Amino acid sequence: PTLGGIMKSRAIAITAIAAAAVIGLGDCSSSTTTSNSPAPATSPAPTADLNTMNANGVTYKYPKNWSERTDISTQAQQGNRVWQQAVGPDSVSLSILSQYDLNVEVTPENASQLQGEVETTLSNLAQQAGGSTTSPVKAEQTAGLPGFTATLKVKNPSGTEVESTVWLFFKGKTEFFLNCQYVTAQQAELLAGCNTIRTTFAITG
């Protein structure tokens, strides 16, 4: 398929929009290491103040006062997920990282061809979740990988209005989707924590 056909034949995966941690979904296999000292809430934390996620062939660091969330429910989603990891300070404000396999290779040279399709899909999913996109989709790398970012305002499954700053980034036929979801009062903390995830992210497998 051509890049223009990805949305029809094997969707660019936009998922975990408007998420909430709920009881009843299974655990995921991962390992977490901890270190002492609380992480600052408004800026990326020093390495000593971070937990390390190392699972599913990726690794990254996140604030020590965040914990793994294995019981995630989503309001709107699309695509066939390979795995999902969630960390955050509570069940509403959290970061969710997912991986998807694509049937075409995305490179720095051709990634820009996907922008219109990403815009349409994010807009549709935001509407499904009772909201809308609040910033335009723009190209932005994560960990040196080509991708996009945008911000949405939606309602999570419990009806709480939240914002999601999302990043999609690509390594060949693999797509990673990071949803940084927060209520207004926790915006600075979540964006700082998600920035730490993005800057420390690495593929290990």
C-alpha positions in Angstrom: 0.0 0.0 0.0 1.0 3.6 -0.5 1.5 5.9 2.4 -1.8 7.5 1.4 -3.5 4.2 1.9 -2.3 3.5 5.4 -5.5 4.9 7.0 -7.6 2.6 5.0 -5.5 -0.6 4.8 -3.7 -0.5 8.2 -4.6 2.5 10.2 -2.0 4.8 11.6 -2.9 3.9 15.2 -4.3 6.6 17.4 -5.3 5.2 20.7 -5.7 5.7 24.4 -7.5 9.0 23.9 -9.4 10.0 27.0 -8.1 7.3 29.2 -8.9 6.4 32.8 -7.4 3.8 35.1 -10.2 1.4 36.1 -10.2 -1.9 38.0 -10.5 -5.1 36.0 -8.0 -5.1 33.1 -5.0 -7.4 33.3 -1.5 -6.6 34.3 1.3 -6.2 31.8 4.8 -7.6 31.9 7.4 -5.0 32.8 10.1 -4.1 35.3 10.6 -0.9 37.2 13.5 0.3 39.2 13.3 3.1 41.7 15.6 5.6 43.3 15.3 8.0 46.2 14.2 11.6 46.3 10.9 12.9 44.9 10.9 14.3 41.4 10.2 18.0 40.9 6.8 18.6 39.4 7.5 21.4 36.9 10.7 20.4 35.2 12.5 17.3 33.9 13.9 15.5 37.0 17.6 14.7 37.5 18.4 11.0 36.7 18.6 10.1 40.4 15.0 11.2 40.9 13.6 8.9 38.2 12.1 5.4 37.8 13.2 3.4 34.8 10.7 1.4 32.6 12.4 -1.4 30.8 9.8 -3.6 29.0 8.5 -4.6 25.5 11.8 -3.8 23.8 11.9 -0.1 25.0 13.3 1.8 27.9 12.7 5.3 29.3 12.7 7.2 32.6 9.8 8.8 34.4 9.2 10.7 37.7 9.8 8.7 40.8 6.4 9.9 42.3 4.6 8.3 39.3 3.6 4.6 39.4 2.7 2.0 36.7 -1.0 2.0 35.8 -2.1 -1.4 34.5 -5.8 -1.0 34.5 -6.5 1.4 31.7 -9.9 2.0 29.9 -10.1 4.2 26.9 -13.0 6.3 25.5 -11.9 6.3 21.9 -9.3 4.2 20.1 -8.2 2.8 16.7 -5.7 0.3 15.5 -4.4 -3.0 16.7 -2.1 -2.5 19.6 1.0 -4.6 20.2 1.4 -3.4 23.8 0.6 -0.5 26.1 2.4 0.9 29.1 0.9 3.6 31.4 2.6 5.5 34.2 1.3 8.6 36.1 0.6 10.2 39.5 -3.1 9.0 39.5 -5.8 7.4 37.5 -6.8 10.5 35.5 -3.5 12.3 34.8 -1.1 9.8 33.2 1.1 9.0 30.3 0.3 6.1 28.0 2.8 4.7 25.5 1.6 2.2 22.9 3.3 0.4 20.0 1.7 -0.6 16.7 3.0 -2.5 13.7 2.4 -0.8 10.3 2.4 -2.4 6.8 4.5 0.4 5.3 7.8 1.9 6.3 7.8 5.4 7.6 11.1 7.4 7.2 12.1 11.0 7.9 11.8 11.5 4.1 8.2 10.4 3.7 6.7 11.0 7.2 5.3 14.4 6.1 2.9 12.6 3.7 1.0 11.3 6.8 0.2 14.7 8.4 -3.2 15.2 6.8 -4.3 11.7 7.7 -3.1 12.1 11.3 -5.1 15.4 11.5 -8.3 13.8 10.3 -8.0 10.7 12.6 -7.2 12.8 15.7 -10.1 15.1 15.0 -12.5 12.2 14.6 -11.3 10.5 17.7 -11.5 13.6 19.8 -15.1 14.0 18.6 -15.8 10.4 19.6 -14.5 11.3 23.1 -16.7 14.3 23.4 -14.1 16.9 22.5 -12.0 18.4 19.8 -8.4 19.1 18.8 -7.1 22.4 20.4 -3.8 22.7 18.6 -2.9 21.9 15.0 -0.9 18.8 14.2 2.7 19.7 13.7 5.8 17.7 12.8 8.0 17.0 15.8 10.7 14.3 16.5 10.8 12.2 19.6 14.1 10.6 20.5 15.4 11.4 17.0 12.5 9.6 15.3 10.1 11.4 12.8 6.6 12.1 14.0 3.9 14.5 15.0 2.3 16.2 18.0 -1.0 17.8 18.8 -3.2 18.7 21.7 -6.9 17.6 22.3 -9.5 18.4 24.9 -11.8 15.4 25.6 -13.7 13.6 28.3 -12.4 10.4 29.8 -14.7 7.3 30.5 -15.7 8.7 33.9 -16.8 12.0 32.3 -13.9 14.1 33.5 -12.7 16.7 31.1 -9.0 16.3 30.3 -6.4 17.5 27.9 -4.2 15.2 25.9 -0.9 16.2 24.3 0.0 13.4 22.0 3.1 12.3 20.1 3.3 9.8 17.3 6.7 8.7 16.2 8.0 6.1 13.8 10.8 3.6 13.4 10.4 1.9 10.1 7.2 -0.2 10.2 6.8 0.5 13.9 4.7 3.3 15.3 4.8 4.5 18.9 2.0 6.6 20.3 2.5 8.6 23.5 -0.6 10.1 25.1 0.2 12.6 27.9 -3.2 13.2 29.6 -3.9 15.7 32.4 -6.4 17.9 34.1 -5.5 21.6 34.1 -4.1 21.6 37.6 -1.6 18.9 36.7 -0.6 20.2 33.2 2.9 21.3 34.2 3.7 18.1 36.1 2.5 15.8 33.3 4.1 17.7 30.4 7.5 17.8 32.3 7.2 14.0 33.0 6.3 13.2 29.5 9.2 15.3 28.3 11.4 13.2 30.4 9.9 10.0 28.8 10.5 11.4 25.3 14.1 12.5 25.9 15.1 9.2 27.6 13.2 6.9 25.3 15.3 4.2 23.5 14.5 1.0 21.6 16.3 -1.9 23.2 14.9 -4.9 21.3 
